């Protein structure tokens, strides 16, 4: 069964195109490492909640837009192998893929407020595109 990595990010609204450019470059690495599908979704209807919500989760300011993203992998084994490769790059930057170099592809958002997690699908309805 597939495996999903999910992300929620607060991106300065003025950086929308920078985010798109950053994602197009960086996401291509995940595809080459075995991801089957990646979606980067720009917040369009992200309401404020009474107790919690996406905006509060990433401490989004009035000048920021919430981005909801996910990477679909064919299985957890493929995902874990990709993450092991990326960990190796962090430990040995000289071996890293240049698309993942922060100097060449800087994050157009505050990475400290990015939240993410890995998820095992338990219900799936419909067909895959």
C-alpha positions as CSV (number, residue, x, y, z in Angstrom):
1,X,0.0,0.0,0.0
2,X,1.2,3.6,-0.6
3,X,2.7,5.8,2.0
4,X,2.0,9.6,2.4
5,X,4.2,12.4,3.7
6,X,2.1,15.4,4.6
7,X,3.2,19.0,5.1
8,X,1.6,22.3,6.2
9,X,3.6,25.5,5.7
10,X,3.0,29.3,6.1
11,X,4.4,31.0,3.0
12,X,4.6,34.8,2.6
13,X,1.8,35.5,0.1
14,X,4.2,37.7,-1.8
15,X,6.5,34.7,-2.3
16,X,4.0,32.5,-4.2
17,X,6.0,32.3,-7.4
18,X,9.2,31.8,-5.4
19,X,7.5,28.9,-3.6
20,X,6.3,27.4,-6.9
21,X,9.8,27.7,-8.4
22,X,11.3,26.2,-5.2
23,X,8.8,23.3,-5.2
24,X,9.3,22.5,-8.9
25,X,13.0,22.2,-8.4
26,X,13.1,20.4,-5.1
27,X,10.1,18.1,-5.8
28,X,11.8,16.7,-8.9
29,X,14.3,15.1,-6.5
30,X,11.6,13.3,-4.6
31,X,10.2,12.0,-7.9
32,X,13.6,10.7,-8.9
33,X,13.9,9.0,-5.5
34,X,10.7,7.1,-6.1
35,X,7.7,9.3,-5.2
36,X,4.7,8.6,-7.4
37,X,2.8,11.9,-6.9
38,X,3.3,15.3,-5.3
39,X,0.8,18.0,-4.7
40,X,1.5,21.5,-3.5
41,X,-1.8,23.2,-2.7
42,X,-2.0,27.0,-2.2
43,X,-4.6,27.9,0.5
44,X,-7.8,29.3,-1.0
45,X,-10.4,28.7,1.7
46,X,-8.6,28.2,5.1
47,X,-11.0,29.3,7.8
48,X,-10.0,30.4,11.3
49,X,-11.1,27.8,13.9
50,X,-12.4,28.4,17.4
51,X,-9.8,26.2,19.0
52,X,-7.3,25.3,16.3
53,X,-6.8,25.4,12.6
54,X,-4.2,25.2,9.8
55,X,-3.2,28.9,10.3
56,X,-2.6,28.5,14.0
57,X,-0.7,25.2,13.5
58,X,2.0,27.0,11.5
59,X,1.5,30.4,13.2
60,X,0.6,32.0,9.8
61,X,0.5,35.8,9.8
62,X,-1.9,38.0,8.0
63,X,0.6,38.4,5.1
64,X,1.0,34.6,4.7
65,X,-0.9,31.8,2.9
66,X,-1.1,28.3,4.2
67,X,0.2,25.6,1.8
68,X,-0.9,22.0,2.2
69,X,1.3,19.5,0.5
70,X,1.8,15.8,0.2
71,X,4.1,13.3,-1.3
72,X,2.8,9.9,-2.3
73,X,5.2,7.0,-2.3
74,X,4.5,3.5,-3.6
75,X,5.3,2.1,-0.1
76,X,7.0,3.0,3.2
77,X,10.2,1.2,2.1
78,X,10.7,3.5,-0.9
79,X,10.0,6.5,1.3
80,X,12.4,5.4,4.0
81,X,15.1,4.8,1.4
82,X,14.6,8.3,0.0
83,X,14.8,9.8,3.4
84,X,18.0,7.9,4.2
85,X,19.5,9.3,1.0
86,X,18.5,12.8,2.0
87,X,20.0,12.3,5.5
88,X,23.2,11.2,3.9
89,X,23.2,14.4,1.9
90,X,22.8,16.4,5.1
91,X,25.7,14.6,6.7
92,X,27.9,14.9,3.5
93,X,26.8,18.1,1.7
94,X,29.5,17.6,-0.9
95,X,27.5,14.5,-2.2
96,X,24.1,16.2,-2.1
97,X,22.0,16.8,-5.1
98,X,22.4,20.5,-6.0
99,X,18.7,21.0,-6.2
100,X,18.5,20.4,-2.5
101,X,21.2,23.0,-1.7
102,X,19.7,25.9,0.3
103,X,22.1,28.3,-1.4
104,X,20.9,27.3,-4.8
105,X,17.2,26.7,-3.9
106,X,16.5,28.7,-0.8
107,X,13.2,28.1,1.1
108,X,10.9,31.1,0.5
109,X,9.3,30.5,3.9
110,X,10.2,29.9,7.6
111,X,11.2,26.2,7.7
112,X,10.9,26.3,11.5
113,X,7.1,26.6,11.2
114,X,6.7,23.8,8.7
115,X,4.9,20.8,10.2
116,X,5.1,17.3,8.6
117,X,4.5,13.7,9.2
118,X,4.3,10.3,7.6
119,X,1.0,8.6,7.2
120,X,-0.2,5.1,6.3
121,X,-3.4,5.2,4.3
122,X,-6.2,3.3,6.0
123,X,-9.2,4.2,3.7
124,X,-9.1,5.0,0.0
125,X,-12.1,5.6,-2.1
126,X,-12.2,6.2,-5.9
127,X,-9.5,5.6,-8.4
128,X,-6.1,7.2,-8.7
129,X,-5.6,9.7,-11.6
